[in-house]
Amino acid sequence: MAQKSTIYKVELSVSDMDRHYYETHKLTVAKHPSETDERLMVRLLAFALNANEQLELTKGLSTDEEPDIWQKSLSGELELWVALGLPSEKVVRQSCGKADKVIVYCYGGNTAEMWWDKIKNSTTRFDNLQVVNFSETDTHELEKLASRSMKLQVNIQDGSVMVSVDEGIVYVTPVEWKAAK
């Protein structure tokens, strides 16, 4: 029998001083059986970094045709495609053709660096692609904050991020490997 997704209830409060965005999102997040707490927390962080009224968590790992997070215009066009991890060159190419802007949030330390070294030359033609890396230390600390019911506070200022749940606080420094034009 197939394992079922685990449901997480998240109250995500975002204070993004860089974009002047201040909002609380009540999210019901389905954690796929193969998804780790680390990946779940990276997904929530990616949501917070791009928080918007139209931003949505998708089926993620359950389907190859959708990103982890997307934002569609009111008329249905894909404005933002957010992928996590280390997508193949083919997936990056297809994503850049489908959406106005694509952001890949990678993590995993040396594995992420090797992935980027392998793929970066083939991404130069994509002006709508941004690649951001989270350090292995940061994502391991984020993983420790995960719980089935969370009140997550994310503060963003000058590109630095503070994530807190109850008394636990993690400082994350996203490193931009490729900027969108």
GIVEN-V611895 format. One record per pair of residues at least 4 apart in sequence whose C-alpha atoms are under 6 Angstrom apart, sorted by the first residue. I is the first residue (numbers start at 1). J is the second residue. Records with the same first field share a line. If there is no record, write none. Layout:
I->J ; J
This chain:
5->30 ; 31 ; 32 ; 33
6->30 ; 31
7->29 ; 30
8->28 ; 29 ; 148 ; 149
9->28 ; 149
10->26 ; 27 ; 149 ; 150 ; 151
11->25 ; 26 ; 151 ; 152
12->24 ; 25 ; 152 ; 153
13->23 ; 24 ; 153
14->22 ; 23 ; 154
15->22 ; 155
16->20 ; 21 ; 155 ; 156
17->156 ; 157
18->157
37->143
38->143
47->51
54->71
55->70 ; 71
56->69 ; 70
57->69
58->68 ; 69
60->67 ; 68
67->82 ; 83
68->82 ; 83
69->82
70->80 ; 81 ; 82
71->79 ; 80
72->76 ; 77 ; 78 ; 79
73->77
78->99
79->99 ; 100
80->99 ; 101 ; 102
81->102
82->102 ; 103 ; 104
83->104
84->104 ; 105 ; 106
85->106 ; 107
86->106
87->91
91->95
96->102
101->128
102->129
103->129 ; 130 ; 131
104->131
105->132 ; 133
106->133
107->112 ; 133 ; 134
108->112 ; 136
109->136
116->120
127->180 ; 181
128->180
129->180
130->178 ; 179 ; 180
131->176 ; 177 ; 178
132->175 ; 176 ; 177
133->174 ; 175
134->174
138->172
151->165
152->164 ; 165
153->163 ; 164
154->162 ; 163
155->161 ; 162
156->160 ; 161
160->173
161->171 ; 172
162->170 ; 171
163->169 ; 170
164->168 ; 169
